[in-house]
Amino acid sequence: MLAALLLLQVAPAALVGLLSADAEVIATRADFLRIISWNLLTSTLIFACSGLFQGMGNTLPSLISSAVRIALICALALWASTQPGFTLQQLWILSVATTLVQAVLCALFLRRELRLRLAWTPPVGLTWAPSSRARPSRVASAPSASRTRGSWRENRAPKLRVREWYWPPLATSAWR
């Protein structure tokens, strides 16, 4: 997409010249390609988000963001067409702006979806108590009230060893 964007920004007239010899047509189409080519960047993000939503089995966010873009461009294009001095370039810029809105919506929906799907839950049988210590120690003794306060504790009798997980990182652990 980046290569296509660069090509359409640098030499749109050469590409249009392959299809038409009329100078006015070439100028108008070259302006169109220069403006609309910015949609390639945002479309890349939109396609990536849509693929992730499909992989997660929830395509509703893609549908909502697309519907918002279509409704927004229709409403704004109708309004802009009634204003004095309306040009085609304004409509093309409006297309780029609404595609950017769709990309932002997709990214926000994806962030929300990933936060919901990737929320970390503790293993079964563990309860949460906020940690008051910065680092675990490797002392092998029975847990006392002050030592076990602020850690993940297994639901066992109090004199058994306690395995603690510290967040972050998940990989750090110590046996008590």
N, C-alpha and C positions, 0 to 999 in steps of 0.2 A: 504494500500500500504506500509505503514511503517513496519507493521508486516511481510509482505512478503519480504521486503527488508532485514530486520534483519535476517529472517530465511535463505534466500539465501546467506547472507554474512557469517553466523555462521556455517551452516551445509549443504552446497550444495552437498558434497559427499554422505551424508546419503540419500538425496533425489534421487540422480542419482543411488545409489546402489539398490534402489527398482526396477529399470528398467534394470540394466545390472550388471553382475558379473565381467566383464573384467576390470582389474586395469587401463589400458591405457585409455579406454573409460571413466571410472569414473573420472580420472584426467583431461582429456580434457573437459568434460562436466561440471565439477565443476569449472574450470577456466572460462568457458563460462558464467555460471550462476553468478559467483562473479562479472564479468565485466558488463554483460548486466543488472543485477538487478538494477544498478544505473539509468537505464532508467525509473524505476518505479516512482521516485521522479519527474522527468520532465514530464512524461506522465500524472501525476496527474494534474499539472498546465495546460497542453495542453487540457485535457478533460474538465476541469472547464472552460477555456476560450472558447472552442468550444461550450459548452452548453450555455454560456452567449451570444455568437454570434448568435446561433440559436434562442434563446429567443428574441433577438433584431431584428431578421429577416434579418440579414446580415451575410451569411456564407462565403462570399468571402475572408475575412482575414484568416479564417481557411484553406481554399483551397490554398491560396498563401503561407502561412507558411509551409504547408505540401509539396507543390510542390518544395519549396526552399530546404527543407530537403532532399527530394528524389533526386533532381538534384545534390545537394552537395555531398551526399553520393555516388552516382553513379560516378560522376567525380573524386572524391578523391579516391575511391576504384580502379577505373581503373588506375589512376596514381600510387597509392601505389603498385599495383600488378606488375608494371613494374620495381620497385626499387629492388636492391639486398637486400636480407635479409628479405623479406616480410614474415610475419607470420599471422596466423589467429587472434591472439590476437590484432594485429594492426587494423584489420578490425572491431573487436568488440569494441575497444576503439573509432574508428571512428564513429561507430553507436551511442555510448553514446554522443560524441561531437556534432554530427549533431542533435540529439534529443534535446540537450541543446540549440542549435541555434534556433530550432523550438520553444521551450518554450519561449525564449527571444523575438522572433518575435511576438508570440501570445500575450505576455504580453504588448509589445509596441503597437500592433494593438488595443488591448482591452483598453489601456489607452487613445489612440486617439479617439476611438469610444465612450467611456464614456464621454470624454471631449466634444465631439460634441453633444451627445444626452442629456447630463445633464447640458448644458450651461444655466445659469440663465438669464432669460429675464424679464424686468420690466413689471408690470401690464399695461394693456392698459390705455392710457391717462396720463401716467407719463413720465416725461423727466428727463434726468440725468444731474446733475451739480456736480462736485467734492466737497466733504465736507471739510470745513476748520476748523470745530469744532470737538473736541474730544468726547464730551458727549451732549446729548440732554437736553434741559431745559424744564420745564413744565409751561412756561409762556403763559397765554391765552391772546394773543393780536394779532392784525393784523400783518401779515408778512411784514417786511421792507426789503429793498434791501440787507442789511448786514445779516439779520437773515435767509433769504431764500437762499442766495448764498451758494452753496455747499450742496444741499439736493435734495431728490426726491420731485418734486412739481406736484400737480395736475394741469391740464390745466383749471383753473377757473379764475374768476375775482380776482385781487390781494388782495382785502380786506376780502376774505373768509378764513376760517381756512385751514391750510395746514397740511396734514398728512405726516410725514417724516419717511422713512425707512433707517436704517443705516446698512452698510455691513462691516464686520461681527459683530455680528451675526444677522440673519434675524429677530429673535424674538424681538429684542430691537426696540421699537417705541415710539413716543411721539406725543401728540396732541398740536398744536399751536393755 
